[in-house]
Structure formats: C-alpha cells, structure tokens
Amino acid sequence: MPHPTEYRSDKLNKDIFLYKEYMKRGIAVLVVIAIVMTTLGCTDPPRPPASDIPKLVVDYNPEAINHTILYVHGIGETRYDNLTLKLDDVIEMEKNDSFSIEYRTNKTQFHITIEIWLDNNFYYYNASYSLVLLDNIVFEITDADGSTTNIRDTGLPYSVRLTKVVIELNA
C-alpha cells in the first residue's frame, strides 16, 4: 500500500497538470476572443438603405449676389463617379469622383437637370424653378411631369431626392 504522502503527491501532480491544461485552453480562448474583438472594429458598418440616392438641396439668400444655392450630395460618405448640373441645358458644373457639388446662381427662372452616376446606377432630376418672392413664396417649382409646388420661406432649405433610372446596358 502506498504511503499517504505519495498518494497526496500524485494527486497534487495530477491537479497541477489539469490546472495547466485548463490554463492553456483558457489562454487560447482569450486569444481567439481578442482577435475577434479587434477585427470587429475594422469592418465598415452597413450603409443605410437608399444612402446612395443623392438629393438636391435648394436655398435662397437675398443678401447674396448669386442668391439661389443648389447643393447636390448623398447621405454620408458616398463618392459618386460623376455629378453633372445643367441650367437651361448648359452644363454649369461637372465633377468626377466627388462627394457633392454646390452651385450658386442669380437667375430668376431656370430649368435644372441633374445627372449622377454611381457604379452602374444613374440618378436624375429635372424641373423648372421660378423665383417668386410674393406672399412668402420663394420658389415655384414645375416638375417634369407638370406638377407645381410652391416653396415658402419657412420651407427653405428645400430638398428633393433624385430618381434612380434603370438603364439596361447591352452586354
């Protein structure tokens, strides 16, 4: 029969061995968790739906020489392949690989066309604007479909989303 101290010694060695094995596994689990946690912060957050659809913001500043401000941009950090702004069918501003465009004009009536490309997506806006300045109405907007909207001074800045146009490209 083994001596009681030998039995305690064997049990102690076994306990130490098991403790070391649990520690190795615990450290391995902690390393895996640390790797997962550090890579989670490196991924881009998902973009909100429709965040690529640009919008036109129109404002009016009566104290400026170029009193009508046209600003086209997306939500967040969307860089468009091409942004084109036309007034009365004349290209006033065009930018490639850009986040936005801003244009100021002193025209009292103009037809605006905005065309934007992002990858294979095409966005479009087409309307006529008249500067009214009567009864708190600043702009009268006539859309391409013929509908008319009056924008009051309390409705400024006015914003409208561009329309996504589906274009079938021939392969």
matplotlib code that plots the C-alpha trace (Angstrom):
import matplotlib.pyplot as plt

x = [0.0, 1.4, 2.5, -0.1, 2.4, 3.0, -0.8, -1.1, 1.9, 0.4, -2.9, -1.2, 0.8, -2.4, -4.2, -1.3, -1.3, -5.1, -4.7, -2.0, -4.2, -7.2, -4.9, -3.7, -7.2, -8.3, -5.5, -6.3, -9.9, -8.9, -6.6, -9.4, -11.7, -9.1, -8.6, -12.3, -12.8, -10.0, -11.2, -14.8, -13.8, -12.1, -15.1, -17.2, -20.6, -23.5, -24.8, -28.4, -30.9, -31.1, -28.0, -26.6, -29.5, -28.4, -30.5, -30.8, -31.0, -32.2, -31.8, -32.2, -30.1, -31.5, -28.3, -26.0, -25.3, -25.9, -28.9, -30.0, -27.9, -28.0, -26.3, -26.3, -25.0, -25.7, -26.2, -22.9, -19.7, -20.9, -18.3, -20.1, -18.4, -19.9, -22.1, -23.4, -25.6, -27.2, -29.1, -31.2, -29.5, -26.0, -23.5, -22.7, -20.8, -19.4, -17.3, -15.9, -15.0, -16.6, -18.9, -21.0, -21.4, -22.5, -23.5, -24.9, -26.9, -28.6, -31.1, -34.8, -36.0, -34.1, -34.6, -32.4, -31.2, -29.0, -27.4, -25.4, -23.6, -22.5, -21.2, -23.9, -26.6, -28.0, -29.9, -31.8, -33.7, -35.5, -37.6, -38.1, -37.7, -39.1, -38.1, -41.4, -40.9, -44.6, -46.8, -43.9, -43.5, -39.9, -39.9, -42.4, -41.2, -42.7, -41.6, -41.0, -44.5, -46.1, -47.0, -46.3, -45.0, -44.7, -41.9, -42.4, -39.7, -40.5, -39.9, -36.3, -33.9, -36.0, -34.7, -35.7, -34.3, -33.2, -34.9, -33.0, -33.3, -33.0, -30.8, -30.3, -26.7, -26.2, -23.7]
y = [0.0, 3.4, 5.8, 8.6, 11.3, 9.5, 9.5, 13.2, 13.9, 12.0, 13.8, 17.2, 16.5, 15.4, 18.6, 20.8, 19.0, 19.6, 23.2, 23.8, 22.2, 24.4, 27.5, 26.7, 26.3, 29.4, 31.4, 30.0, 31.1, 34.6, 34.9, 33.9, 36.4, 39.1, 38.5, 38.6, 41.8, 43.6, 42.6, 43.6, 47.3, 47.0, 46.3, 49.1, 49.5, 48.6, 51.5, 52.6, 51.7, 54.3, 56.1, 56.1, 58.1, 61.7, 64.7, 68.3, 71.0, 74.4, 77.5, 81.3, 84.1, 87.5, 89.3, 87.5, 88.4, 84.7, 84.3, 80.8, 78.0, 74.5, 71.7, 68.1, 65.4, 61.9, 60.7, 60.0, 59.4, 58.4, 59.3, 59.5, 58.6, 61.7, 64.6, 66.9, 70.0, 71.8, 75.0, 75.7, 72.7, 74.2, 72.3, 74.7, 72.2, 68.7, 66.7, 63.2, 61.1, 63.5, 63.6, 66.7, 69.8, 73.3, 75.9, 79.5, 81.4, 84.8, 83.6, 84.2, 81.4, 78.3, 74.8, 72.4, 69.0, 66.8, 63.6, 61.4, 58.1, 55.7, 52.4, 51.3, 53.3, 56.5, 59.2, 62.0, 65.2, 67.6, 70.6, 74.3, 76.9, 80.4, 82.9, 84.4, 86.4, 87.1, 86.1, 84.3, 82.1, 82.0, 79.4, 77.9, 74.5, 72.8, 69.1, 67.3, 65.7, 69.1, 69.2, 72.5, 73.1, 76.4, 76.6, 79.2, 80.9, 78.6, 75.6, 76.5, 74.9, 72.7, 69.2, 66.5, 63.1, 62.3, 59.5, 56.3, 55.4, 51.8, 51.5, 48.2, 48.0, 45.8, 43.0]
z = [0.0, -0.9, 1.7, 2.4, 1.3, -2.0, -2.7, -1.9, -4.1, -7.0, -6.6, -6.3, -9.5, -11.3, -10.1, -11.2, -14.6, -15.0, -13.9, -16.5, -19.2, -18.2, -18.3, -21.8, -23.0, -21.2, -22.7, -26.2, -25.8, -24.6, -27.6, -30.0, -28.3, -28.5, -32.3, -32.9, -30.9, -32.7, -36.2, -35.4, -35.3, -38.7, -40.8, -42.3, -40.8, -43.1, -45.1, -44.6, -47.3, -50.1, -48.8, -52.3, -53.7, -54.0, -53.1, -54.3, -51.6, -52.8, -50.6, -51.1, -49.7, -50.6, -49.5, -51.9, -55.5, -56.5, -54.3, -55.3, -53.8, -55.4, -53.4, -54.5, -52.2, -50.8, -47.3, -45.5, -47.4, -50.9, -53.6, -57.0, -60.3, -62.0, -61.0, -63.6, -63.0, -66.0, -66.0, -69.2, -70.8, -70.3, -68.2, -65.3, -63.2, -63.6, -61.2, -61.3, -58.3, -55.9, -52.9, -53.8, -56.0, -55.0, -57.4, -57.0, -59.5, -59.8, -62.4, -61.5, -63.8, -64.8, -65.9, -63.8, -64.9, -62.6, -63.7, -61.4, -61.9, -59.2, -60.5, -62.9, -61.2, -62.9, -60.9, -62.5, -61.6, -64.0, -63.1, -63.7, -61.0, -60.8, -58.1, -57.0, -53.7, -53.2, -50.2, -48.5, -51.6, -52.7, -55.5, -57.8, -59.0, -62.0, -62.2, -65.5, -65.1, -65.0, -61.3, -59.5, -55.9, -54.1, -51.7, -48.9, -47.0, -44.0, -46.3, -47.0, -47.5, -49.8, -50.6, -53.0, -53.8, -57.3, -59.2, -59.8, -63.5, -64.6, -67.7, -69.4, -70.7, -73.7, -72.8]

ax = plt.figure().add_subplot(projection="3d")
ax.plot(x, y, z, "-o")
ax.set_aspect("equal")
plt.show()
